Amino acid sequence: MRIAALIFQYSCFAFALFLCYQVGTAIYLQDYKLMDIVSDIGTILICIDLGMFLYFNKSLTALKMKVASQQPAVQVSIIENITRKLGHLGIILIICSWIVPIINS
């Protein structure tokens, strides 16, 4: 199961890098639709959030096994909080990229 999570984590980061390349190329060549760029940026943020969640989830399970009785609650790091908020922003961007064309038509 750890191997599958690791593969999925690296797949999320690889897909985010691919989408960054795709967005950069589309903007450079000026061949894009705004809502497609918004949707791709939202997907990038979600992929980064998911990859960081898998990374911290792996480290938190190791931490819970070592010192389960010493800490009453697990502290969430600042990076995990930031990526979680960015993931929520990505979801909002994707929803907006679906709703705005429906409203305009």
N, C-alpha and C positions, 0 to 999 in steps of 0.2 A: 504494500500500500504506500509506503514511503517513496518507493521508486516511481510509482504512478503520479504521486503528488509533485515530485521533483520534475518529472517530465512535463506535467501540466503547467508548473510554475515557469519553467523556461520557455514553454510554448507561448504562454501569455506575454512574456517579455519580448519574444521574437516577433509575435504578431503586432505588438505595439510599435516595435521598430519598423516593421514593414509598413504599417499605416503612417508613421511619421515620414517615411520616404515617399509614400504615395501622395500625401498631403503636400509635402515640400515640392515634389515634381509638378503637381497640378497647379500650385500657386506660381511656381517659376515659369511654367509654360502658359500661364493664364488661360487654362482650359479646365474650368471648374464651374460647378453650381454651388452657391453659398450653403444651401442646406445639406449638400453632400459633404462639404468640409466640416460643417457643424456636427454632423452625424459621425464622421470619422474621428474627430477630436473627442467626442463623447466616448466612442469605443476605445480610443487610446487610454483615456482616463480610467475606464472600467478595467481594462487589461492590467494596467499598472496597479490598481487597487487589488485586483484578484491575486496577482503575483506576490505583492507584499503581504497580503493576508495569508497566503500559503507559506511564505517564509516565516512570518511571526507565529503562525499556528504550529509549525514544526518546532520552533524554539520554545514556545510556551508549553507544549506537551512534555518536552524534555525537562523543563523547569518544574512542572507540576509533579513529575515522577521523583525528582531529586528531593525537593523540599515541600512536600504536600502538606505537612502538618505545621510548618513554620510560618507560612503566610496565609492569612485568612482570605485575602483577595489578590488576584493577579493584577499588577500594575500594567496599564496599557501605555506603550511608548508614544512619544510625540509624533514620530514618523507614521506610526500606524493610524493615529487620529487624523493626521493631515491627508494621508492617502484614502482614508475612509470618506472624508469630506469631498475629496476630488472624485471619488467613485460616485458619490451621490450627485455631484455636479455633472458627471458624465451621463448619468441616467436622465437627468433633467434636459441636457442638451439633445440626447437622442429622442426623447419625447417631443421636445419642441421642433425638431427637424421633421417629425411625422405630422404634427398638428398644424404648423404654419402653412404648409402647402394645401392642406384640406380647407383651412379657413379662407385662404386666398382664392380658391377655385369656386 
